[in-house]
Amino acid sequence: MFTKHSRKVAVLAAALLLITLALTACTAPLQTPAATTAVVLQTTGANDAAVTAQPGATATPTTQIMGVYQVITAEQAKKIMDTETNITIVDVREPSEYATGHIKNAMLLSVGDIAKLAATALPDKGAKILVYCRSGRRSKVAAEALIALGYTNVLDFGGISNWPYEVVLK
């Protein structure tokens, strides 16, 4: 079990990871369909924790896997949107980008606001969440941050720049 202090450290580590990755959000990620990365909470002592993303990570006695980061294609995301209910689509771009066009029913939750607003905006940590941005970099950052915050079913389908389907103009 984690103490209140270790939870604070874990949330702080997740926030720092999010900020660090957000600052590098200028280029498109290397993506392959259905690529996964385990997001791991590493505990090194009673009050220490660090959140890391490790491709192919496995659990050890001092490591607890929090969730799995999964990349899917735009086609797979569209199929989920068309066939499943109880999904949440999250656009992690800035409001000005969202206003130029977004995917139907997408919720705007800027990548910089994930850590402070996710609990209110996304109360069900087990719900299926589809995340996208412009090119795919921020969606990866946001998906990993959500997993670090305890969300368990997060799918990143990259950038709207690769979305061949209809968008809503606002």
C-alpha contacts under 8 A as a table, 3 or more apart, distances in Angstrom:
res1	aa1	res2	aa2	distance
2	F	5	H	7.93
2	F	6	S	5.80
2	F	7	R	6.30
3	T	6	S	5.18
3	T	7	R	6.30
3	T	47	N	7.62
4	K	7	R	5.19
4	K	8	K	6.37
5	H	8	K	5.08
5	H	9	V	6.26
5	H	47	N	6.43
6	S	9	V	4.92
6	S	10	A	6.09
6	S	46	A	7.30
6	S	47	N	4.89
6	S	48	D	6.15
6	S	49	A	6.53
7	R	10	A	4.97
7	R	11	V	6.14
8	K	11	V	5.11
8	K	12	L	6.02
9	V	12	L	4.99
9	V	13	A	6.00
9	V	47	N	7.56
9	V	48	D	6.68
9	V	49	A	6.02
9	V	50	A	7.70
10	A	13	A	5.01
10	A	14	A	6.14
10	A	41	L	7.54
10	A	48	D	7.96
10	A	49	A	5.39
10	A	50	A	6.12
10	A	51	V	6.75
11	V	14	A	5.00
11	V	15	A	6.12
11	V	115	A	7.98
11	V	148	A	7.87
11	V	149	L	7.02
12	L	15	A	5.00
12	L	16	L	6.14
13	A	16	L	5.08
13	A	17	L	6.12
13	A	49	A	7.33
13	A	50	A	5.62
13	A	51	V	5.89
14	A	17	L	5.03
14	A	18	L	6.09
14	A	50	A	7.72
14	A	51	V	5.87
14	A	115	A	7.82
14	A	145	A	6.13
14	A	148	A	6.07
14	A	149	L	7.32
15	A	18	L	4.98
15	A	19	I	6.15
15	A	115	A	6.16
15	A	145	A	7.49
16	L	19	I	5.10
16	L	20	T	6.03
17	L	20	T	5.13
17	L	21	L	6.05
17	L	51	V	7.42
17	L	52	T	7.88
17	L	145	A	7.56
18	L	21	L	5.24
18	L	22	A	5.90
18	L	111	V	7.98
18	L	112	G	7.64
18	L	141	V	6.07
18	L	142	A	7.14
18	L	145	A	6.00
19	I	22	A	5.01
19	I	23	L	6.25
19	I	112	G	7.25
20	T	23	L	5.37
20	T	24	T	6.90
21	L	24	T	5.25
21	L	25	A	6.53
21	L	138	R	7.86
21	L	141	V	5.87
22	A	25	A	5.10
22	A	111	V	7.34
22	A	112	G	7.43
22	A	138	R	6.34
22	A	141	V	6.50
23	L	26	C	7.90
24	T	27	T	7.77
25	A	28	A	7.90
25	A	137	R	5.17
25	A	138	R	5.62
26	C	137	R	7.05
27	T	135	S	7.08
27	T	137	R	6.41
28	A	135	S	5.12
28	A	136	G	5.47
28	A	137	R	5.38
29	P	135	S	7.76
29	P	136	G	6.02
29	P	137	R	5.50
31	Q	35	A	7.09
31	Q	71	V	7.20
32	T	35	A	5.58
32	T	71	V	7.28
32	T	72	I	7.95
33	P	71	V	6.08
33	P	72	I	5.21
33	P	73	T	5.83
34	A	70	Q	6.02
34	A	71	V	5.04
34	A	72	I	5.06
34	A	73	T	7.68
35	A	70	Q	5.69
35	A	71	V	5.21
35	A	72	I	7.41
36	T	55	P	6.75
36	T	56	G	7.46
36	T	68	V	6.53
36	T	69	Y	5.31
36	T	70	Q	4.42
36	T	71	V	6.38
37	T	53	A	6.39
37	T	54	Q	5.78
37	T	55	P	4.32
37	T	56	G	6.06
37	T	57	A	7.28
37	T	68	V	5.92
37	T	69	Y	4.99
37	T	70	Q	6.61
38	A	53	A	5.98
38	A	54	Q	5.61
38	A	55	P	6.01
38	A	56	G	6.40
38	A	57	A	5.63
38	A	58	T	7.88
38	A	65	I	6.79
38	A	66	M	7.73
38	A	67	G	6.35
38	A	68	V	4.66
38	A	69	Y	5.97
39	V	51	V	7.10
39	V	52	T	5.87
39	V	53	A	4.50
39	V	54	Q	6.33
39	V	57	A	7.95
39	V	65	I	6.34
39	V	66	M	6.09
39	V	67	G	6.00
39	V	68	V	6.08
39	V	69	Y	6.82
39	V	144	E	6.63
39	V	147	I	6.59
39	V	148	A	6.49
40	V	51	V	5.77
40	V	52	T	5.43
40	V	53	A	6.15
40	V	54	Q	7.17
40	V	57	A	7.65
40	V	63	T	6.70
40	V	64	Q	6.07
40	V	65	I	4.81
40	V	66	M	5.88
40	V	67	G	7.72
40	V	148	A	7.51
41	L	49	A	6.66
41	L	50	A	5.85
41	L	51	V	4.73
41	L	52	T	6.66
41	L	63	T	6.03
41	L	64	Q	5.55
41	L	65	I	6.39
41	L	66	M	6.68
41	L	148	A	7.42
42	Q	49	A	5.55
42	Q	50	A	5.26
42	Q	51	V	6.27
42	Q	52	T	7.60
42	Q	62	T	6.36
42	Q	63	T	4.78
42	Q	64	Q	6.66
43	T	46	A	7.53
43	T	47	N	7.99
43	T	48	D	5.81
43	T	49	A	4.52
43	T	50	A	6.64
43	T	62	T	5.78
43	T	63	T	6.34
44	T	47	N	7.92
44	T	48	D	5.58
44	T	49	A	6.27
44	T	62	T	6.98
45	G	48	D	5.19
45	G	49	A	7.57
51	V	148	A	6.74
53	A	144	E	7.33
54	Q	57	A	5.15
58	T	65	I	7.71
59	A	62	T	7.77
59	A	63	T	5.32
59	A	64	Q	5.97
59	A	65	I	6.29
60	T	63	T	5.03
60	T	64	Q	7.42
61	P	64	Q	7.86
65	I	68	V	7.95
66	M	147	I	6.45
66	M	148	A	6.52
66	M	150	G	6.17
66	M	151	Y	7.90
66	M	152	T	7.19
67	G	147	I	5.51
67	G	148	A	7.60
67	G	150	G	7.12
67	G	151	Y	6.83
67	G	152	T	4.84
67	G	153	N	7.36
68	V	147	I	7.03
68	V	152	T	6.82
68	V	153	N	7.43
68	V	154	V	7.46
69	Y	143	A	6.57
69	Y	144	E	6.23
69	Y	147	I	7.12
69	Y	154	V	6.33
69	Y	155	L	6.70
69	Y	156	D	7.58
70	Q	154	V	6.83
70	Q	155	L	5.16
70	Q	156	D	6.12
71	V	155	L	5.87
71	V	156	D	4.75
71	V	157	F	5.78
71	V	158	G	7.45
72	I	76	Q	6.11
72	I	77	A	6.74
72	I	155	L	6.54
72	I	156	D	6.03
72	I	157	F	4.93
72	I	158	G	7.78
73	T	76	Q	5.13
73	T	77	A	6.27
73	T	157	F	5.35
73	T	158	G	7.48
74	A	77	A	5.01
74	A	78	K	6.07
74	A	157	F	5.61
74	A	158	G	7.48
74	A	162	N	7.25
74	A	163	W	5.96
74	A	164	P	7.76
75	E	78	K	5.11
75	E	79	K	6.24
76	Q	79	K	5.13
76	Q	80	I	6.32
77	A	80	I	5.10
77	A	81	M	6.18
77	A	130	L	7.26
77	A	157	F	6.39
78	K	81	M	4.98
78	K	82	D	6.10
79	K	82	D	5.09
79	K	83	T	6.03
80	I	83	T	5.30
80	I	84	E	5.41
81	M	84	E	5.90
81	M	85	T	7.63
81	M	87	I	7.45
84	E	87	I	6.96
86	N	127	A	7.13
86	N	128	K	7.23
87	I	127	A	6.57
87	I	128	K	5.05
87	I	129	I	5.90
87	I	130	L	7.38
88	T	106	A	7.30
88	T	107	M	7.56
88	T	127	A	7.52
88	T	128	K	6.37
88	T	129	I	4.80
88	T	130	L	6.11
89	I	105	N	6.78
89	I	106	A	4.67
89	I	107	M	6.05
89	I	129	I	5.89
89	I	130	L	4.71
89	I	131	V	6.00
89	I	132	Y	7.95
90	V	106	A	5.33
90	V	107	M	4.83
90	V	108	L	5.98
90	V	109	L	6.41
90	V	129	I	7.01
90	V	130	L	6.03
90	V	131	V	4.82
90	V	132	Y	6.44
91	D	98	Y	7.43
91	D	102	H	7.52
91	D	106	A	5.98
91	D	107	M	5.87
91	D	108	L	4.91
91	D	109	L	6.06
91	D	110	S	7.04
91	D	131	V	6.09
91	D	132	Y	5.24
91	D	133	C	5.64
91	D	139	S	7.99
92	V	108	L	6.12
92	V	109	L	5.07
92	V	110	S	4.15
92	V	111	V	4.85
92	V	131	V	7.14
92	V	132	Y	6.29
92	V	133	C	5.29
92	V	138	R	6.84
92	V	139	S	6.38
92	V	142	A	7.07
93	R	97	E	6.12
93	R	98	Y	6.40
93	R	108	L	7.28
93	R	109	L	7.32
93	R	110	S	5.10
93	R	111	V	6.55
93	R	133	C	5.24
93	R	134	R	6.80
93	R	138	R	7.52
94	E	97	E	5.34
94	E	98	Y	6.29
94	E	108	L	7.93
94	E	110	S	5.44
94	E	111	V	7.93
95	P	98	Y	4.98
95	P	99	A	6.16
95	P	108	L	7.25
95	P	110	S	7.51
96	S	99	A	5.21
96	S	100	T	6.73
97	E	100	T	5.35
97	E	101	G	7.13
98	Y	101	G	5.55
98	Y	102	H	5.52
98	Y	108	L	7.13
98	Y	170	K	7.92
99	A	102	H	7.16
99	A	169	L	6.67
99	A	170	K	5.00
100	T	169	L	5.96
100	T	170	K	6.33
101	G	167	V	5.80
101	G	168	V	5.30
101	G	169	L	4.38
101	G	170	K	6.28
102	H	106	A	6.82
102	H	160	I	7.62
102	H	167	V	5.23
102	H	168	V	5.24
102	H	169	L	6.64
103	I	106	A	5.50
103	I	160	I	7.96
103	I	166	E	7.16
103	I	167	V	4.79
103	I	168	V	5.89
104	K	166	E	7.97
104	K	167	V	6.23
104	K	168	V	5.74
109	L	113	D	6.42
109	L	114	I	6.55
109	L	117	L	7.83
110	S	113	D	5.31
110	S	114	I	6.59
111	V	114	I	5.39
111	V	138	R	6.50
111	V	139	S	7.64
111	V	141	V	7.42
111	V	142	A	5.56
112	G	115	A	7.40
113	D	116	K	5.59
113	D	117	L	5.77
113	D	118	A	7.65
114	I	117	L	5.41
114	I	118	A	5.16
114	I	142	A	6.82
114	I	145	A	7.33
114	I	146	L	7.32
115	A	118	A	6.01
115	A	145	A	7.26
115	A	146	L	7.81
115	A	149	L	7.69
116	K	119	A	7.43
117	L	120	T	5.59
117	L	121	A	5.95
118	A	121	A	5.06
118	A	122	L	5.23
118	A	123	P	7.34
118	A	146	L	7.59
119	A	122	L	5.45
119	A	123	P	5.23
120	T	123	P	5.62
122	L	125	K	7.04
124	D	127	A	5.48
124	D	151	Y	7.96
125	K	150	G	6.40
125	K	151	Y	4.36
125	K	152	T	6.27
125	K	153	N	7.76
126	G	151	Y	6.03
126	G	152	T	5.43
126	G	153	N	5.99
127	A	151	Y	7.85
127	A	152	T	7.64
127	A	153	N	6.20
128	K	153	N	4.94
128	K	154	V	6.05
128	K	155	L	7.53
129	I	153	N	6.24
129	I	154	V	4.84
129	I	155	L	6.08
130	L	154	V	6.14
130	L	155	L	4.87
130	L	156	D	5.84
130	L	157	F	6.89
131	V	139	S	5.71
131	V	142	A	7.59
131	V	143	A	6.66
131	V	154	V	7.28
131	V	155	L	6.13
131	V	156	D	4.79
131	V	157	F	6.24
131	V	158	G	7.38
132	Y	136	G	6.51
132	Y	138	R	7.68
132	Y	139	S	4.86
132	Y	156	D	6.08
132	Y	157	F	5.70
132	Y	158	G	5.07
132	Y	159	G	5.36
132	Y	160	I	6.72
133	C	136	G	5.70
133	C	137	R	7.41
133	C	138	R	5.94
133	C	139	S	5.25
133	C	158	G	6.42
133	C	159	G	4.77
133	C	160	I	6.07
134	R	137	R	7.93
134	R	138	R	7.77
134	R	158	G	7.52
134	R	159	G	4.30
134	R	160	I	5.00
134	R	161	S	5.71
135	S	138	R	7.61
135	S	158	G	6.18
135	S	159	G	3.97
135	S	160	I	6.61
135	S	161	S	5.98
135	S	162	N	7.53
136	G	139	S	5.24
136	G	140	K	6.32
136	G	156	D	7.99
136	G	157	F	7.45
136	G	158	G	3.84
136	G	159	G	4.40
137	R	140	K	5.34
137	R	141	V	6.55
137	R	158	G	7.37
137	R	159	G	7.91
138	R	141	V	4.94
138	R	142	A	6.00
139	S	142	A	5.00
139	S	143	A	5.91
139	S	156	D	6.18
139	S	157	F	7.80
139	S	158	G	6.15
139	S	159	G	7.47
140	K	143	A	5.13
140	K	144	E	6.13
140	K	156	D	6.46
140	K	158	G	7.50
141	V	144	E	5.33
141	V	145	A	6.15
142	A	145	A	4.99
142	A	146	L	6.11
143	A	146	L	5.13
143	A	147	I	6.26
143	A	154	V	6.14
143	A	155	L	7.17
143	A	156	D	6.47
144	E	147	I	5.10
144	E	148	A	6.16
145	A	148	A	4.97
145	A	149	L	6.23
146	L	149	L	4.97
146	L	150	G	6.51
146	L	151	Y	5.48
146	L	154	V	7.50
147	I	150	G	5.10
147	I	151	Y	4.67
147	I	152	T	6.09
147	I	154	V	7.10
148	A	151	Y	7.23
151	Y	154	V	6.84
158	G	162	N	7.54
159	G	162	N	5.63
159	G	163	W	6.87
160	I	163	W	4.77
